Amino acid sequence: MRLFIFSFLQLGFVSHFLALTIYMKTDNYQIGTVNTYRCILSLEPAMNLQAAPYYVDLNTSLNIEIINLDTIAHELQWNDFASGVVLSPLGSITLTRTFDQQKVYALVATDFSAKTLGGSFAVIAGVPAAQRYFWNLYEMQTALSGAVANLSQQSFPSPYRPNLFSINGYDYPLNMNDTLGIVNAHVGDSVYIAVLNSGNMVHTLHFHGYHFEILSSTKNPSQVAWKKDSAPVFPQDGMLLLLIPDKMGTYPVHDHNLTAVTTTGGYSGGMMSMLNVTP
Ligand SMILES: [Cu+2]
């Protein structure tokens, strides 16, 4: 009887699982004058470099169906889990998870091709809708990306010399119309910025003008509650940052490794975004 009541209560708490479908595909894209292969996990079957994250309220449970549109197998895992699942070529799989913390849940590719080409998806839990933004960081040595996509290159290059650095699929200044990422806020707003590093190297974000608080990090949790103007984002980490602007102004945010503020070697470009704060 006690067991029965316990089960009933559990069912009561987790009574509804929402259904979500994500599509996974590796394809060739042009960014400015640069061509690059990229693995995208998207809510839309028509792939878009500016793939949006999925926002949920705290304690939402999801059945997430992932459909592999590629003709090669992939592996996926949550970045806070020890093991993952295999997606067969053109196959699909359903993952179930309850999102009970205010953080960025990162579903990341672990097979060489999709991992190297940035395959990842963020479910962001517990963030108010009023002021929330998403920065998906990604870099690539574009001349290698085709060989990684078709599996003729199966180990990570050494040295690795990336020439393309992007936020939400585009480099600066192509990303200046990016509604997912460009911050437009007022002084005193609570601005939640979810950052996902889909790339293959650490990207250290540096804010001009403001300090931010680190609300969560899966790969680097010792930084939580720090208030800084710079912080490293490790590969395949998801971090949640809180920015409360104390003054108006237009300030850049960029990778403090200035190599990443270039595109094909030209400055300025690459991994830079903007904070637009009005009174
Ligand atoms: Cu700077």
Residues whose N, C-alpha, C, O or C-beta is under 5 A from the ligand:
A	BS01	CU	none
